[in-house]
Amino acid sequence: MEETRSAQGLWKACYQMEVSAALQIEKVLKPFEVPIENLYECGIEVATLNRKTTDMSEGLKIGGIFLKRCLTDLRSIWGLLQIGYTSQAACIAAATFENALLVEAISNDSDKARELSNSELGDTPWSVVNLCKFHAEQARQEAVILVKSFSEKEYELTWMQLYSAYKWLCKIKHPTIPSAIHDMGTSYHNEEYVIMAVPDTREEDIPIKYTILVIVINRIRSAIRNFAFGSDIDYLDEGVKRWLQRFNSILEETVKIYDSDNLGCLPFTVTDKSLIKKFRALSE
């Protein structure tokens, strides 16, 4: 008779595995400590900066609620990545992506804020594609202000690149074979796998951890940026200047980390054929 394999004690064993994983992953994530800290604290401070007006727009009132959600998500994502639960961090990151885009859309646009307020049950009236297109439209408007060219092709590429990052996160959030097989590898041994939670400390998972962080940092940074625009902050104020110096370092530091590490390829990518086909056509 085959011996019964008991799961007794494995729940408590998770704590030990997570502590062990955290010690290994600490070095992997260390490059992101400074930009993550700057992002979080700049997100808190943006609502306290000196402004040219005391009026609080509808966009800021509602945008602040969703910005708070983004910062809480950021802390949760960081904590999950530190103990090796990469896919679970990505699931939260997909929601963070939507919340950050919403902050970006309404913080400097009271009309959109009112449209959200008046929506049935408080649900967002826009799809993620719409929100990505709002981002691309703002990029076009900023190009006009800076007297730079911004073609229709650039507009299409901008929103599709943004949306593809969201689709990649959704590939982890939703039940998909490539993501599930990748996760299975954490407990795979001798052509068998155990159905249990196991922190992912594998080297091949590092590109996923880094990509999640880069996406989240960029999206929350854009949300904070538009919140600052909507706040009409006083750029001559010394406190605002110090905040800007810290805030402007976030993107530079993040890009430097992602470009400097030889991470290898992601184990899975976006497979939306219609999106890929359109993107390739525009890129030619």
N, C-alpha and C positions, 0 to 999 in steps of 0.2 A: 504493500500500500504506500502510495506517494505521501511523503511528509507534507503536512499543511504549513504553508509559510505565513507567519503572523505579522501583522502590521503594528502590533503593540509597541509603543515607545517611539514610533517614527514621527509623531507630531512634535514631541519634545526634541527629537533629534534635529528637526528643522532649525531650531534656534542655534544649535552648535554649527550646523552647516552654514548658516547665514553669517555668523561671526567669523568663521574661517574664510568665507567668500569675501567679506568686507575687507579683510586684511590683504587679500590678493588684488582686489579690484581698486583699492585706494590708490595705488601707484598708476593704474591705468587712467583713472579719472582726474588725477591731480592737476593736469594742465588746464582743466576747465574750472578749477576752484575760484580763480580770480574773476573771470568774466561772469560766472554764475552769481557770485556774491555782489558784484557791481550791478548786475541786472536787477537782482532782487531789491537791493537797497535804493537804486535809482527809481524803481517802480513805486516804492513807498514814498520817497521824497518828492516825486513829481507833483503830488497834490498839495504840497506844503510850500512850494516855491513862490517867491514874490511875483505878483501879477500886476498888469497895468490897469486892471479893472477888478472890482469886488463882486461883479455879477457872476452868478453861477449858471451856466447854460444847461438846458435839458440834456444835451449830449454828454456833458461832464458828470451830471448827477447819475445818469444811468450807466455811462461808460465806466465810472469808478467802481460800480458793483461788479461788473464783469472783469475789470482789471484785478480786483481783489481775488476773484476766482482764479485768474491766470497765475498770480503769485503763489497761491496755495497749491495749485497744480504743479508749479515749478518745484516747490519744496518736496512734494510727493514723488515726482518723477526722479529727482535727484536721490531721494532716499531709497527708492526701489532699485535704481541702477547700482547703487552702492552695495546692495546685498545680492545682486545677481539676477533680479527678476526683470529682465530686459523687455520681454513682450508685454508684461503688465504695465511697465513704464510707457511703452508705445501706445497702449490703449488710452491712457490718460492724456498722452501727448496729442492724440487725434482730437480729443475734446478741447484741449488747450488751443489747438490750431483754430478751431471754430470761434472760441471765445475771444481770442486775440484779434482775429479778423473783424469780429463784431465791434470791439473797442475801437479799432482803427477806423471803421466805417462811420460810427456815430459820434465819437468824441468831438469832432470838429464839424459836425453837420447836424444841427438841431432838427431839421426836417426829417432826416432818417431816424433820429431819436424818437420823435413824436410818432412816426410810422410804427416803430417797434412798440412804443407804449400803447398804441391803439390796436395792436394786433390781438386777435382772439386768443385767449388763454395765455397771453404773454409769449407765445412762440415767435421765433424770428421769422419775418416774412420773406427772407431771402435764402436761397440755396447757397451752398459753399461756392459753387461756380460764380454766382452773382457777387459774392463777397470778394472773390479773387479778381473779378472784373472791376470792382470798385477800387481795389488796390492798383490795378493797372491804369485805371482812369486818373487816379491821383498822380501816378508817375508821369502821365502825359501832361497834366496840368502843371506839374513842377518843372517839366522840361520847357514848357512855354515861358514860365517865369524866368528861367535861367537862360533863355534864348538858345535852347538846344533842340536838335531835331528829334522827333519821336514818331516814327512811321506807324501805320496801321499794322504792319508786320511785327514791329517791336511790341505793340500793344498786345497782340495775340500771343506772342511768345512769352510775354511777362506773366499774363494770367495763367497760361498753360503750365509754365514751369512751377508756379506757385501751387497750382492744383495737383500737379503730379506728386509733389511732396506729401500732400494730404492723402492722395490715393495710396501712396506707399505705406503710410501709417495705418490706413484702413485695411491694408493687406495683412497686417498683423492683428488689428482689432477684430476683424471678421474671421469666421472659420475658413481658412484657406490651407490647402495641402502643403505648399512650400514652407509657410511659416510654422505649421504644426510639426512637420518633419524636422525642421531645424531645431525646434524646442525639444523634440524627442531625443535628440542627440546628447542631452545632458545626463540622461539615465540609461544610455545604451551601452551594453557590455555583453560580449560573447553572443552576438546576434539576438539578444533579448533586450527589452527595455522595461523599466519599472514604472507603473502608473502612480507617480508621486511628485510632489514639488521638489525641484532640485535647482539651486542657484546656478546660473550660467557663468562660469569663469573661463570658458574656452577662448582661445586666441581668435578663433574665427567669428566670435560674437562681438569683438571689439568694434569692427566697422559699424555694426548696428547701433551699439551704445553711442558712438560718436555722432552718427547721423541723426539719431533722435535728439541729442543735445543741440546740435547745430540748427536743426529745424525749429525747435522750441525757443532757443535763444533769439533767433532772427524774428520769429513771429511776435514774441512778447516785446522785443525791442521796438518793432514797428508800432505796436499798440501804445507803448509808452510815448513814443515820438509824437503820435497824433494826439494823444492826451495833452502833451505839452503844447502843441500847436493850438488846440482848442482852449487851453487855459490862458492864452495870450500872456505868456511869462515875460518878465522884464529882463531882456537880454543884457542890460547895462548893470544889473544888480550883481554884486560880487558873489553872492551865494549861488545865483543862477549860473554864473561863469564857471564856478567850481563844479557844479552839478554837470554842466555840459562837457567839461573836460573828462570827467569820469564816464559819463554816458557815451561819449564818442569813442572811447577806448574799447568798448564792448565788442563791436563788430570787427574791428581790426585784430583784436586778440583772438577772437573765435576763428576767423578765417586763417590766421597764422597757424593755429593748432591743427586745423583740419588739413591744411596744405602741407605742413611739415612732417606729418606722420605717414609712413608707408603702410597704409592700412590694408591694402589688398581690396578685393571685390566684395560687394555685398552678396550674401548667399541667395537673395531673391530680389527682384525689382518689380516695377509697375508693369502690368501686362494688359492694360486697357488698350486694345488694338486700335480702336478708333482715335484715341488720344495720341498714341504713338504715331499713327499714320499722318494725322494732321500736323503734329509737331515736326516731323521729318520734312514734310512738304514745305513748311514755313522756313525751316532751317537751311534749305538748299539755296 
